[in-house]
Each structure stands twice: as structure tokens, then as C-alpha cells.
Amino acid sequence: MWTDDSVAKLTGADHLSLRTHLFKTVLDLRDELIAAGVAVRRSDTILAMDWVAGSVSAYLNRWAVQRTGDVVTTPSSWLVPGLWRGRNVMLKVARIAEESRGGRVLAWWAGSAAADVYEVNDQAILMDRASGQRDLTAMCQAGLDDEATHILCETIASLHTVPDTVSAPADVVPLSLWFRDLIGEEAMQLHTDNIHQVATMTRELLEASVEEKHVVLHGDVHHGNVLDFDGRWRAIDPKGLFGARTFDYANIFCNPDTDSAL
């Protein structure tokens, strides 16, 4: 089992390990926050007011994709394996507004440890389909947790090294906004002891990171969102956030399952 020292060694910074561990504590209470009715990511209210979902059939026709498998429905999108100009692709049609931002961030990252993107707009994304045989969750379960963690950390580091944040999608969400329903003044007055503690910790972390260089964050790095693309590890499904890079490392501590998580 790897420890938070592993992250420090991989990133070369003890303070990063500490900050990451604190963010992990925040993430650990997600279930309690949800049970208490606290929305920790309601940042798409304005976008959702004008946003309308597309349809799978429309985008199969629009981008001339030949469907090669069944449509998979998730809470946030429809996923369709297909063939496009001789390439194995995945068509992802968003069901909620948040997913449209993730598609644009993935396209902006393409070539920097992210899946290649061939088409993208506010409703859908057409991207390369992972066809490699390796799987990070399976590696972890086979006793290769350290190796899987190295891959995750290296992927995060590559995503964070994209230098030109000015050209990033304009609607990436700052962490302070992402957590606004947790740390806002009115919300703070309603929290129970445990939730108040994590809300206070979140505010302190965000305030302490103000002077740090902020980067475009994936927002949901875990063993199922970094896949094997024929020998290349590439990230998929970003949330499209903006803030201290430690946030992206924190989610590793919570995955791939409750038995393996710290």
C-alpha cells in the first residue's frame, strides 16, 4: 500500500503532499455532504439555463460516425463506440451542461496526456477510444498500486504543464466557485460539526493557495479516468476546474475503491 509520502516523492514537494492530504480529507466527506443536502458543485447554474442536450442520432449523422456497439447511458452522458475515418472512436453526448465544459477542456489538452479529440462542441465530443489491455484498477488489485500511482501522478503532472492557460476554455471553474455551496457564509451557519470542520478546512486551503500558481485542473482524476491508449496513458472526462494543482492529486487517495483507499 502506498502512502502520502509516495505523492511527495513523485512530485518532489513535501508541502504538496500535506496540502494533498488535506484536500483528501475534504473529499472523504462527500457522502456526508450529499446526505446533508450540500451541493459542492453547482457552478453551472447560469450555463444550464441556456444549455440544451443534443441527441446521439444527430451526432452520429453530423460527424459521420458508424456505430459499432451499444449506447451506454450514464447520469451525465451517452457513450457510443464507433468508427470514424478508419479510427476507433468514442462519441460522448452530454446529458448535463457540466459535461460540455469537460469536452472543451479535453480538446484543449489533447496531446498533453489527454485523449485525442477529433470533434467537439457544447453538446458532444468525438475522441479516440482506448483500446489498450492495461487497466489501473486491475493493476492496483494485483499488488501494483505503486506503479498505478506513478502513472496517475505523471499524467496529472503532464496535464498541469500546459503553459498557455490564457487559451484555456473561458468557463473553467475556480475551486472557490466549485465549493461555494459548502463554504459560503450562509452555508457555514447551517453546517453540522463535521461538515463545518471540513468547510472551514476547505476555506483555509483555498485561502492558503491564493499566492500559488494556479493551473487548469482535471477535477476527477482516478483509476477509471486514465486509460491505456495502445501503450500511452491518457486522461478522459475532466471537470474543467481551475486552482491549486494539489487538488488533482487528492482524489488518488480516495480510489480505486474503499478497500484500497487511504
C-alpha positions as CSV (number, residue, x, y, z in Angstrom):
1,M,0.0,0.0,0.0
2,W,1.4,3.4,-1.0
3,T,1.3,6.4,1.4
4,D,1.1,10.1,1.1
5,D,4.9,10.1,1.1
6,S,4.7,8.4,-2.3
7,V,3.0,11.5,-3.7
8,A,5.6,13.7,-2.2
9,K,8.4,11.7,-3.8
10,L,6.7,11.7,-7.2
11,T,6.0,15.4,-7.1
12,G,9.2,16.4,-5.3
13,A,7.5,18.5,-2.7
14,D,6.6,17.7,0.9
15,H,4.2,20.6,1.2
16,L,2.3,19.3,-1.8
17,S,1.8,16.0,0.0
18,L,0.5,17.8,3.0
19,R,-1.9,20.0,1.0
20,T,-3.0,17.0,-1.0
21,H,-3.7,15.0,2.2
22,L,-5.9,17.9,3.5
23,F,-7.8,18.1,0.2
24,K,-8.3,14.3,0.5
25,T,-10.0,14.9,3.9
26,V,-12.4,17.2,2.2
27,L,-13.2,14.6,-0.5
28,D,-13.7,11.9,2.1
29,L,-16.8,13.7,3.4
30,R,-18.5,13.9,0.1
31,D,-21.1,11.3,1.0
32,E,-21.9,13.1,4.3
33,L,-22.2,16.4,2.4
34,I,-24.5,15.0,-0.1
35,A,-26.7,13.4,2.6
36,A,-26.9,16.7,4.3
37,G,-28.1,18.3,1.1
38,V,-24.9,20.3,0.5
39,A,-24.2,20.9,-3.2
40,V,-20.4,21.1,-3.6
41,R,-20.5,21.7,-7.4
42,R,-23.4,23.8,-8.5
43,S,-21.2,26.0,-10.7
44,D,-23.1,25.5,-13.9
45,T,-26.4,27.2,-13.0
46,I,-26.0,30.0,-15.5
47,L,-24.8,27.8,-18.2
48,A,-27.6,25.3,-17.6
49,M,-30.2,27.9,-18.1
50,D,-29.4,28.2,-21.8
51,W,-28.0,24.8,-22.5
52,V,-29.9,22.1,-24.3
53,A,-28.7,18.5,-24.7
54,G,-28.1,17.0,-28.1
55,S,-29.1,13.6,-29.4
56,V,-27.0,10.5,-30.2
57,S,-28.6,10.0,-33.6
58,A,-28.0,13.6,-34.6
59,Y,-24.3,13.5,-33.8
60,L,-23.8,10.1,-35.4
61,N,-25.1,11.7,-38.6
62,R,-23.4,15.1,-38.2
63,W,-20.0,13.6,-37.7
64,A,-20.5,10.6,-39.9
65,V,-19.8,8.1,-37.2
66,Q,-20.5,4.4,-37.8
67,R,-21.8,2.9,-34.5
68,T,-20.0,-0.3,-33.6
69,G,-21.6,-1.1,-30.2
70,D,-24.4,-0.4,-27.8
71,V,-25.1,3.1,-26.4
72,V,-24.1,3.3,-22.7
73,T,-26.1,5.7,-20.6
74,T,-24.6,7.4,-17.6
75,P,-26.1,10.1,-15.3
76,S,-24.1,12.7,-17.3
77,S,-23.8,11.5,-20.8
78,W,-24.5,8.9,-23.6
79,L,-21.4,7.0,-24.8
80,V,-21.3,5.4,-28.2
81,P,-18.3,3.3,-29.6
82,G,-17.9,3.8,-33.3
83,L,-15.7,4.0,-36.3
84,W,-14.8,7.4,-37.9
85,R,-12.5,7.7,-40.9
86,G,-10.9,4.4,-40.1
87,R,-10.3,5.2,-36.4
88,N,-11.9,3.6,-33.4
89,V,-13.6,6.4,-31.6
90,M,-15.9,7.2,-28.7
91,L,-18.8,9.6,-29.2
92,K,-19.9,11.2,-26.0
93,V,-23.1,13.3,-26.0
94,A,-23.6,15.3,-22.8
95,R,-26.8,15.0,-20.8
96,I,-25.9,17.8,-18.4
97,A,-24.3,21.2,-19.0
98,E,-21.2,20.4,-16.9
99,E,-20.1,17.7,-19.4
100,S,-19.9,20.3,-22.2
101,R,-17.1,22.1,-20.4
102,G,-15.2,18.9,-19.8
103,G,-15.2,18.2,-23.6
104,R,-13.7,21.6,-24.4
105,V,-11.0,21.2,-21.8
106,L,-10.1,17.7,-23.1
107,A,-9.8,19.1,-26.6
108,W,-7.6,22.0,-25.3
109,W,-5.4,19.4,-23.5
110,A,-5.2,17.0,-26.5
111,G,-1.6,15.9,-26.9
112,S,-0.7,16.5,-23.3
113,A,-1.5,13.2,-21.6
114,A,-5.2,13.6,-22.7
115,A,-7.2,11.6,-25.2
116,D,-7.1,12.9,-28.8
117,V,-10.2,14.8,-29.8
118,Y,-11.4,14.9,-33.3
119,E,-14.7,17.0,-33.0
120,V,-16.1,18.9,-30.1
121,N,-18.8,21.5,-29.3
122,D,-21.1,22.4,-26.4
123,Q,-23.2,19.2,-26.7
124,A,-20.8,16.4,-27.8
125,I,-17.3,15.3,-28.2
126,L,-15.7,12.7,-30.6
127,M,-12.5,11.3,-29.2
128,D,-10.1,8.5,-29.6
129,R,-11.2,5.2,-28.0
130,A,-8.9,3.5,-25.5
131,S,-8.1,0.0,-26.9
132,G,-5.1,-1.0,-24.7
133,Q,-5.2,-4.0,-22.4
134,R,-3.8,-2.4,-19.2
135,D,-6.1,-1.2,-16.5
136,L,-5.1,0.9,-13.5
137,T,-7.7,-0.6,-11.2
138,A,-6.7,-4.1,-12.1
139,M,-3.0,-3.2,-11.5
140,C,-3.9,-1.9,-8.1
141,Q,-5.8,-5.1,-7.2
142,A,-2.9,-7.2,-8.5
143,G,-0.5,-5.5,-6.0
144,L,0.9,-2.9,-8.4
145,D,-0.5,0.1,-6.5
146,D,2.8,2.0,-6.6
147,E,3.1,1.6,-10.3
148,A,-0.5,2.7,-10.9
149,T,0.1,5.7,-8.6
150,H,3.2,6.7,-10.6
151,I,1.1,6.6,-13.8
152,L,-1.6,8.8,-12.3
153,C,0.8,11.3,-10.9
154,E,2.8,11.5,-14.1
155,T,-0.5,12.0,-16.1
156,I,-1.5,14.8,-13.7
157,A,1.9,16.5,-14.0
158,S,1.7,16.4,-17.8
159,L,-1.7,18.0,-17.8
160,H,-0.6,20.7,-15.4
161,T,2.5,21.7,-17.5
162,V,0.4,23.1,-20.4
163,P,1.9,26.7,-20.3
164,D,-0.7,28.8,-22.0
165,T,-3.6,29.0,-19.6
166,V,-4.8,32.1,-21.4
167,S,-6.0,30.0,-24.2
168,A,-7.9,27.6,-22.0
169,P,-11.7,27.5,-22.2
170,A,-13.1,30.6,-20.6
171,D,-15.6,28.7,-18.5
172,V,-13.2,26.7,-16.4
173,V,-14.5,26.9,-12.8
174,P,-12.3,28.2,-10.0
175,L,-12.2,26.0,-6.9
176,S,-13.7,28.8,-4.8
177,L,-16.8,28.7,-7.1
178,W,-16.8,24.9,-7.2
179,F,-17.2,24.8,-3.4
180,R,-19.3,27.9,-3.0
181,D,-22.4,26.0,-1.6
182,L,-20.1,24.4,1.0
183,I,-18.1,27.4,2.1
184,G,-20.4,30.4,1.6
185,E,-21.4,32.4,4.6
186,E,-25.0,31.2,4.7
187,A,-24.0,27.6,4.3
188,M,-21.4,27.8,7.1
189,Q,-24.1,28.8,9.5
190,L,-26.2,25.7,8.7
191,H,-23.5,23.0,8.8
192,T,-23.3,20.3,11.5
193,D,-20.0,19.9,13.4
194,N,-18.3,17.5,10.9
195,I,-19.4,19.4,7.8
196,H,-18.5,22.7,9.5
197,Q,-15.0,21.3,10.1
198,V,-14.4,20.3,6.5
199,A,-15.9,23.6,5.2
200,T,-13.5,25.5,7.4
201,M,-10.6,23.4,6.2
202,T,-11.7,24.0,2.6
203,R,-11.8,27.7,3.1
204,E,-8.3,27.7,4.7
205,L,-6.9,25.6,1.9
206,L,-8.3,27.9,-0.8
207,E,-7.1,31.0,1.0
208,A,-3.6,29.5,1.5
209,S,-3.3,28.7,-2.2
210,V,-4.1,32.2,-3.4
211,E,-0.4,33.0,-3.9
212,E,0.4,29.7,-5.7
213,K,0.4,29.4,-9.4
214,H,-3.0,28.1,-10.5
215,V,-3.5,25.7,-13.4
216,V,-6.3,24.1,-15.3
217,L,-7.4,21.1,-13.2
218,H,-8.8,17.8,-14.3
219,G,-11.0,17.7,-11.2
220,D,-11.8,14.0,-11.3
221,V,-8.5,12.0,-11.6
222,H,-9.0,8.4,-10.7
223,H,-8.1,4.9,-11.9
224,G,-11.0,4.8,-14.3
225,N,-10.3,8.2,-15.9
226,V,-6.7,7.4,-17.0
227,L,-6.8,4.8,-19.7
228,D,-4.4,2.8,-21.9
229,F,-4.4,4.1,-25.4
230,D,-2.2,1.5,-27.1
231,G,0.6,1.9,-24.7
232,R,0.0,5.6,-23.9
233,W,-1.7,6.5,-20.7
234,R,-4.2,9.3,-21.4
235,A,-6.8,11.1,-19.3
236,I,-10.5,11.4,-20.1
237,D,-13.6,13.1,-18.6
238,P,-12.2,16.2,-16.9
239,K,-14.5,18.5,-14.9
240,G,-12.6,21.6,-16.1
241,L,-11.6,23.4,-12.9
242,F,-9.0,26.0,-12.1
243,G,-6.9,26.3,-9.0
244,A,-4.0,24.8,-6.9
245,R,-2.6,21.7,-8.6
246,T,-2.7,19.8,-5.2
247,F,-6.4,19.3,-5.7
248,D,-5.9,16.9,-8.6
249,Y,-3.6,14.7,-6.6
250,A,-6.1,14.4,-3.6
251,N,-8.6,12.2,-5.5
252,I,-6.0,9.5,-5.8
253,F,-6.2,8.8,-2.1
254,C,-9.9,8.0,-2.4
255,N,-9.5,5.4,-5.2
256,P,-9.9,3.0,-6.8
257,D,-12.2,1.5,-4.1
258,T,-12.8,1.7,-0.4
259,D,-10.5,-1.2,0.4
260,S,-7.6,0.4,-1.4
261,A,-8.2,4.0,-0.5
262,L,-6.3,5.6,2.4
